[in-house]
Amino acid sequence: MRRIAVTGTSGSGKTTFARRLATRLGVPHVELDALHWGPNWTEADPATFRARVAEAIAGDAWVVDGNYSQVRDLYLSRVDTVVWLDLPLRVCLWRVTRRTFTRARSREDLWGTGNRESWRKQLSRDSLLWWVVTTHGRRRRENAVRFGALADAGVTVLRFRSTAEADAWLSGVRREA
């Protein structure tokens, strides 16, 4: 296990899990959100985003987390392992709600960009909560097909349907010599 993609819907715990896995393996953690978002919630243009991701995964070993379709081909073509955090909708919604509240209250600076979560945004059409509700089922179906094809091509695909299941697996991961 040297090049790993951690995926799942918003609120599934991708970044936390990926960070912990990268630490256990002693490899870089690549957070796609950090490469995508600029100040004032501006998105990197596609060419810039792809260049940032290509540079971040140029090495021999890494753990990448995120779901951006515009760069998925870059890292999925190089992975040996996919960790799919396929948690129930209710869990993802609860986590997004809790995370947003915590970040809005603390005024946490996200990715060193000056971006901050706000409750006002959660009441708009750009709400992450709305995004989770409207994409959870579709993402699950798409991922089943996508990762089935990767498994058929020899990539190890690990599908965890609970945090306990993912954590149990993670506790057995050791740094390779």
KOLNU-376286 format. One record per residue: x, y, z of N, C-alpha, C in turn. Coordinates in steps of 0.02 Angstrom, whole numbers, plus 50000, padded with zeros to 5 digits. Layout:
<atoms>
XYZXYZXYZ ...
</atoms>
This chain:
<atoms>
500424994150000500005000050000500445006250000 500475009549943500915015449938500545021649911 500045020549869499665026149840498925024749851 498635028549897497965027049921497505033049910 496905031749886496375036849881495855035349934 495695040349974495155039750023494575043849997 494005040549988493435043949958492805042449998 492295046349985491655045750019491295052350012 490665052550029490295058650023490505063650077 490305069850070490475074950120490215072650188 490635073450238490445071350306490605064150322 490905060550276491065053450288491705052650329 492085057950336492705057650375493335056550334 493295058250270493865057050225494515060150250 494495066550265495115070150282495405067550347 494995066650397495235064050461495545057150452 495185052750417495435046050406496075046150365 496085049950311496675050350267497285052950305 497185057950346497735060750386498025055350433 497575051750466497795046450512498155040850474 497885038950417498195033650377498895035750352 498945041850327499585044450303500105044550360 499895046550419500345046650476500585039550493 500125034750494500315027850508500805025050457 500695026950394501125024350340501765028450331 501775034550360502365038850352502425041650281 501845043250251501825045950183501455052650183 501535056650131501185063150128500425062250123 500075066850154499345067250149499185072950101 498785071550050498585076550000497835077750008 497665083750031496955085650039496745089749978 496315086849937496115090149875495775096849888 495385097449942495075103849958495595109449965 496155107849996496675112850007496985115149941 496985110749891497265112449826496755115949781 496125115049797495575117749756495355124749775 495305126049841495015132349864495535137749876 495385143749852495795149649864495415154449910 495705160249925495385165149967494685167049940 494245168949986493565170949969493175165449933 493335159249949492995153449920493035153349844 493595155749817493695155449744493985148649727 493725145749674493965139249651494555140249604 495045135849611495605136049564495345134349494 495615137649444495395135849376495625128649362 495285125249317495425118049307496155116449292 496485120349251497185118949234497635119649295 497515124749335497915125849396497795120249446 497165118449455496985113049501497325106549480 497275104749417497575098649392498335098749402 498655104549389499375105049398499565104149472 499185107049516499325106349588499265099049610 498735095749587498645088749605499195084449575 499355085449512499895081549480500545082249518 500705088249539501325089349578501285085849645 500705086249679500635083249745500685075649744 500485072549689500505065149685501075062549642 501555066849627502115064749585502565059649619 502555059649685502975055049722502735047849718 503115043549750502985036349749502465034149799 502335038249850501865036149902501485042249928 500835041249940500405046649964499725043949982 499355047850019498645046650033498285052950013 497825052349964497445058049939496725057349963 496415062949982495705062649999495315068049962 494725066149939494295070849904493875067449851 493465071449818492985068749769492935072849705 493435076449688493385080949630493445077049564 492915077149526492905073349463493425075949413 493575082449415494045085349366494765083049376 494925079849433495605077249443495615069849460 495045066849463494985059749483495435055249439 495465056649375495865052449330496605052649349 496835058249375497545058949392497755054049447 497365053849501497575049549556497315042449550 496715041449522496465034549516496875030449468 497195033649420497625029949373498265027549406 498415030049466499035028249500498935024549566 498325023949590498215020849655498335013349654 498525010749712498525003549721497965001549770 497705006649807497175005349856496685011149857 496045009349861495515014249872495175012549938 495095017449981494705016750042494075020750032 493515017250030492865020350018492485020550084 492405026550112492025027450173491285028450153 490925022950151490235022850127489755022850187 489745028350223489345028950283488625030950267 488165029250313487465031050302487355038650298 486835040550263486665047550254486595051050321 486255048050369486145051250434486805052950469 487295048550463487955049750494488295055650460 488295055750393488615061150356488275067850370 487615067950373487255074150388487425076750458 487435072250506487605074250574488315077050577 488785073750545489475076150546489555082850513 489235083850456489275090250421488975095750464 488405094350495488085099250540488545101050598 488805095950631489245097150689489885100850668 490185098750613490805101950589490675109250571 490135110450535489985117350516489875121750577 489485119250625489365123150686490015124550722 490425119450730491065120350765491515125350730 491575124650664492005129250626491725136350625 491075137050619490775143750618490875147150685 490805143350739490895146150806491615148050820 492085143750798492795145050812493115149850763 492775151050706493035155350652493685152450624 493725145850622494315142250596494475144350525 495105145850513495355147550446495485140950409 495115139950355495185133650318495735134150265 496205129650269496745128750220497195134950214 497205139150265497625145150262497405150150210 496775149950191496505154250138496105160150165 495965160050230495515165050258494785163050251 494645157450220493955155050213493715152450280 493085154050294492775151850356492075149350343 491865144350382491185141750378490715146850409 490105147050383489595151450414488915148050413 488515149550462487835146850464487415149950408 487545156250393487165159450339487205155550274 487815153150258487905149350197487505142750199 487435139950258487075133550265486325134450254 486095140550254485385141850242485265143950170 485775143450128485705145450058485705139250013 485645140449947485665134949898486365131949893 486875135349920487555132749920487715128649982 487195126750018487275123150081487605116350072 488095114850113488415108350112487915103050135 487465104850180486955100150202486505098050144 486305102950103485895101450045486275097149995 486915098749987487345094849942487365087549963 487455086250028487485079350053486825075750039 486265078950054485615075950044485505074149970 485695078649926485535077749855486035073449817 486625072249846487135068349810487295061549841 487105060349902487305054249938487135047849900 486515047049880486295040949846486625040149778 486655045549740486965045349673487705043549678 488055046649725488765045249734488885037949752 488455035249794488515028249814488465023749753 487975025049710487885020849650488485021649602 488695027849591489265029049546489905025849573 490025026449637490625023649667490625015949662 490045012849670490015005649665490245003349596 490035006849544490235005149476490975006749466 491185012749484491875015049474492365010449510 492225008949573492705005049612492664997649596 492094995449570492054988549545492534987649486 492544992549442492994992149384493724992449406 493874996549456494564996849481494764990249513 494314987249551494464980849583494594975549529 494194975749476494294971049420494984972049387 495244978149392495894979749362496474978349411 496324975649471496844973849518496974978649574 496594984049578496664988849633496294986049694 496594986549752496264984549814495744989849832 495114987849839494584992449857494294990149924 494334994549973494074993250040493464997650051 492894994550062492264998350072492044997550145 492055003150181491865003050251491195006650259 490725003250291490055005850299489925008750369 490445008750410490385011850477491075014450497 491065019250542491695021850569492065016550608 491695012550645492015007250684492385002350639 492075000550583492384995950535493034999050506 492995005450487493585008850460494135009450512 493945011350573494445012150626494775005450645 494385000050644494664993450659495194991650607 495044992950543495534991550491496154995950500 496045002350512496595007150519497055005150577 496775002550631497185000750689497684995150672 497544991350619498004986050599498514988150548 498484994350524498944996750473499604998650506 500144996150478500814997650503501245000350446 501715004450464502185007150414502585001450383 502635001850316503034996750281503774998350288 504174993150289504894994150297505194997350235 
</atoms>
